[in-house]
Amino acid sequence: MATTTTSNLEASGKALGIYFDTRVIESLQPHLYFEQFGTVETVPEGNYTSRFFTFNQIASSSVTQLTEGTTPTAISVSVNAIDTTPTQYGVSIEITDLVALTSVFQLVNTTLNEIGKAMARKIDEVIQTVVNAGTNVVYPGTCTARSSITSSDLITVGLIFKAVQKLRKNSAPEYAGGGYACVMHPSVAYDLMTSAGTGASYWEMHKYAQPENLFRGEIGAIAGARIVQSPNVQTFTSTTTVYPTTLIAADAYRISYWLARKVNTYVYPPENAVSITNQLGQKGWVGAKTNIGVARTQEERLIRIESAATAL
């Protein structure tokens, strides 16, 4: 009796079933880091400009001793209006009907996931571009400007102390749970954690906070600066690559969205996208867009440390 085995089939194995791993290995993409520290507003439909108001601090010298029966001299308060208007960002990816039909994994859903990650990175970049244009800067060593920073001018614990004390000197409010956000690139975090003197000042996050109170990306704290790592920190081009480390107090900047869901996604499968230019439904699209405006509301609540970083 003859038995049919795999050896009887074509040597290439084409007649044998092939298992396809349809899982798409997701790349390591950063999430939103800077957005979590801003005050987020959704602008109602029908409004183009989002306006914020800030009150200047009333000096304690304006509070004077009263004389019985005598009306004190009145003072005025200073209110500043800050306007922001929307800038629109979006991405569209075109796919053919054959790709959609013959792909061994869920191409549309996977593409949509990757679009979401790209949009998150873009939103974070837009926010930090505005935030890191602030005027309060701390430089390392004897540097007095970005152009004087060299590759050996790395971040130190002392620079963190200095920035935190400047915020406290400005009476900048801390976040709920205490402390200021301190967003830095992983290369800068490496320099900080391996610098002399860090061990006595650095607390791992589980030693001072409950997990539910942690910022996204938070790894520890130094002197009231809650260290947050973000791989999406945008660098400055100078005589060496300059990395900003941004210390943020509560309500230091506002973020306005002109879409209720922040990001709108759009899916048009080829068979549903028939039009005069796509008569046979041979093409489809997946995309997303956002309308966003960002404004710094309190300069004294933002301080940026600029330094070089070790190449990892």
C-alpha positions in Angstrom: 0.0 0.0 0.0 1.4 3.4 -1.0 1.1 6.3 1.4 1.1 9.9 0.2 3.6 12.0 2.3 4.9 15.5 2.0 7.7 14.2 -0.1 5.2 13.3 -2.9 4.3 17.0 -3.2 6.2 19.6 -5.3 9.6 20.2 -3.8 8.9 23.9 -3.5 6.1 23.1 -1.1 3.6 25.2 -3.0 1.0 22.5 -2.6 1.4 22.6 1.2 -0.4 25.0 3.4 1.6 28.0 4.4 0.9 29.7 7.8 1.3 33.5 7.6 1.9 35.4 10.8 -0.6 38.2 10.1 0.5 40.1 13.2 2.3 43.3 12.3 5.2 44.0 14.5 4.5 47.6 15.7 7.5 49.9 15.7 8.4 51.6 18.9 6.6 54.9 18.5 6.4 57.6 21.1 3.1 58.8 22.5 2.0 62.3 23.4 4.3 63.7 26.1 4.1 67.5 25.9 0.3 67.6 25.5 -0.3 66.1 28.9 1.2 69.2 30.6 -0.8 71.8 28.8 -4.3 73.0 29.5 -6.4 71.6 26.7 -9.5 73.3 25.3 -11.9 72.4 22.6 -13.1 75.4 20.6 -16.8 75.4 19.8 -17.8 75.3 16.2 -18.2 78.7 14.6 -15.1 80.3 16.3 -11.8 80.8 14.5 -9.8 82.5 17.3 -9.2 80.9 20.7 -8.5 83.6 23.3 -6.9 83.1 26.7 -6.7 85.6 29.5 -3.8 85.9 32.0 -3.7 88.0 35.1 -0.5 89.6 36.1 0.6 89.0 39.7 -0.6 91.7 42.2 2.5 92.8 44.2 2.3 92.4 47.9 3.3 96.0 48.2 -0.1 96.9 46.9 -1.7 95.5 50.0 -1.4 98.4 52.5 -2.2 99.1 56.0 -5.7 100.5 56.4 -6.7 103.6 58.5 -9.9 103.3 60.2 -12.7 105.0 58.3 -10.4 105.9 55.4 -11.0 104.4 52.0 -7.7 103.0 50.6 -6.4 104.1 47.2 -7.6 101.7 44.5 -5.3 100.0 42.1 -5.9 98.4 38.7 -5.3 94.8 37.6 -3.5 94.0 34.4 -5.1 91.4 32.2 -3.4 90.1 29.1 -5.3 88.4 26.2 -3.5 85.7 24.2 -4.9 84.6 20.9 -4.3 81.5 18.9 -5.7 80.3 15.6 -5.8 76.8 14.1 -3.2 75.3 12.0 -4.3 72.1 10.1 -2.1 69.0 9.8 -3.0 65.8 8.1 -1.9 62.7 6.2 -3.5 60.6 3.5 -2.4 57.2 2.3 -3.7 55.7 -1.0 -4.2 52.0 -1.3 -5.4 49.9 -4.3 -8.2 47.4 -4.3 -5.9 44.5 -5.0 -3.6 45.4 -2.1 -6.7 45.6 0.2 -8.1 42.3 -1.1 -4.9 40.2 -1.1 -3.0 41.5 1.9 -2.4 38.7 4.5 -2.9 41.1 7.3 -5.5 43.8 8.0 -3.9 46.5 5.9 -6.5 49.3 6.6 -6.5 48.8 10.3 -2.8 48.5 10.6 -2.3 51.6 8.4 -4.8 53.5 10.6 -2.9 52.6 13.7 0.4 53.8 12.2 -1.3 57.1 11.1 -2.4 57.6 14.7 1.1 57.3 16.0 2.4 59.7 13.3 -0.3 62.2 14.2 0.6 61.9 17.9 4.3 62.6 17.1 3.3 65.6 15.0 1.1 67.1 17.7 3.9 66.8 20.2 6.3 68.4 17.8 3.9 71.3 17.2 3.4 71.8 21.0 7.1 71.7 21.9 8.0 74.1 19.1 5.9 76.8 20.7 6.8 75.8 24.3 10.6 75.8 23.6 10.5 79.2 22.0 10.2 80.7 25.5 12.7 83.2 26.7 13.8 81.7 30.1 16.9 79.6 29.5 19.5 78.0 31.7 22.9 77.2 30.1 25.5 74.8 31.4 28.9 75.8 32.8 30.1 79.2 31.6 27.9 79.2 28.5 25.8 82.3 28.0 24.2 81.4 24.6 23.3 78.3 22.6 26.1 79.0 20.2 28.7 78.6 23.0 27.6 75.1 24.0 30.1 72.4 23.2 29.8 68.6 23.1 31.2 68.5 26.6 28.5 70.7 28.1 26.2 68.1 29.5 23.3 68.3 31.9 24.0 68.2 35.6 22.0 67.9 38.8 23.0 71.5 39.6 21.3 72.7 36.4 18.1 70.9 37.5 18.3 72.5 41.0 18.8 75.9 39.4 15.8 75.6 37.0 13.5 74.3 39.8 14.5 77.2 42.1 13.9 79.7 39.4 10.4 78.4 39.0 9.8 78.5 42.7 11.2 82.0 42.8 8.6 82.9 40.2 5.9 81.3 42.5 5.1 79.0 39.6 2.4 76.5 40.7 3.2 72.8 40.9 1.1 70.0 39.4 -1.4 68.0 41.4 0.7 65.6 43.5 3.6 68.0 43.6 6.5 69.0 41.5 7.1 70.3 38.0 7.3 68.4 34.8 10.8 68.0 33.4 10.8 66.6 29.8 14.1 65.5 28.4 15.5 63.3 25.6 16.7 59.8 26.7 20.3 60.7 25.8 20.1 63.6 28.3 18.4 61.4 30.9 21.4 59.0 30.6 23.8 61.9 31.2 21.8 63.0 34.2 21.5 59.6 35.8 25.2 58.8 35.4 26.5 62.2 36.5 28.3 62.7 39.8 26.0 63.4 42.7 22.8 62.2 41.1 22.5 59.2 43.3 22.0 61.3 46.5 19.3 63.4 44.8 17.4 61.0 42.5 14.4 59.0 43.6 12.9 56.2 41.4 9.2 56.8 40.7 7.8 54.0 42.8 9.5 55.5 45.9 7.5 58.7 45.9 4.3 58.3 43.8 1.5 56.0 43.2 1.4 54.6 39.6 -1.9 56.3 38.8 -0.4 59.7 39.6 2.6 59.3 37.3 3.1 61.4 34.2 3.4 59.5 30.9 7.1 58.7 30.5 8.0 59.6 34.1 11.0 57.8 35.5 11.9 59.6 38.7 12.3 63.0 40.4 15.1 65.3 41.4 14.5 68.3 43.7 10.9 68.7 42.7 11.5 68.1 39.0 9.6 65.0 37.8 11.8 63.5 35.1 9.9 62.5 31.9 11.7 60.9 29.0 10.5 61.5 25.5 12.2 60.1 22.4 10.4 62.8 20.4 12.2 65.8 21.9 13.2 68.2 19.0 16.9 69.3 19.1 18.4 72.6 18.0 21.1 72.9 15.4 24.2 74.8 16.6 27.9 74.3 16.8 26.9 71.0 18.4 23.5 69.3 18.6 21.7 71.1 21.5 19.0 69.2 23.5 16.4 71.2 25.4 15.2 70.0 28.8 12.0 71.7 29.5 10.7 72.4 33.0 7.0 73.1 33.0 4.7 74.4 35.8 1.0 74.0 35.9 -1.0 76.0 33.3 2.1 77.3 31.5 0.6 76.9 28.1 -2.8 76.2 26.4 -3.6 73.8 23.6 -6.7 74.4 21.5 -8.4 71.9 19.2 -11.0 72.8 16.6 -12.2 69.2 16.4 -14.1 67.5 19.2 -12.0 64.4 19.0 -8.7 66.1 18.6 -7.9 63.9 15.6 -10.4 62.9 12.9 -9.7 59.7 11.0 -11.0 58.9 7.5 -11.4 55.5 5.9 -12.5 55.1 2.3 -12.2 51.4 1.2 -11.7 51.1 -2.6 -15.2 49.6 -3.2 -16.8 52.5 -1.4 -14.7 55.3 -3.0 -16.2 55.2 -6.5 -16.1 58.6 -8.1 -15.6 60.2 -11.5 -11.8 59.8 -11.1 -12.1 56.3 -9.5 -14.8 54.8 -11.6 -14.0 51.1 -10.9 -13.2 51.5 -7.2 -9.6 50.7 -7.8 -8.2 53.1 -5.2 -9.1 53.9 -1.6 -7.7 56.1 1.1 -6.9 56.1 4.8 -6.1 59.3 6.5 -6.4 61.7 9.5 -6.3 65.4 10.3 -6.2 67.7 13.2 -6.7 71.5 13.8 -4.5 72.8 16.6 -3.3 76.0 18.1 -0.8 76.4 20.9 0.1 79.4 23.0 2.4 80.0 26.0 0.3 81.7 28.7 2.8 82.3 31.5 6.5 82.8 30.5 7.6 82.6 34.2 6.2 79.1 34.4 8.5 77.7 31.7 12.3 77.2 31.9 14.4 75.5 29.4 17.8 73.9 30.1 20.0 73.7 26.9 22.9 71.2 26.8 24.7 68.7 24.7 24.2 64.9 25.2 26.3 61.8 25.0 25.9 59.9 21.8 24.4 56.5 22.6 
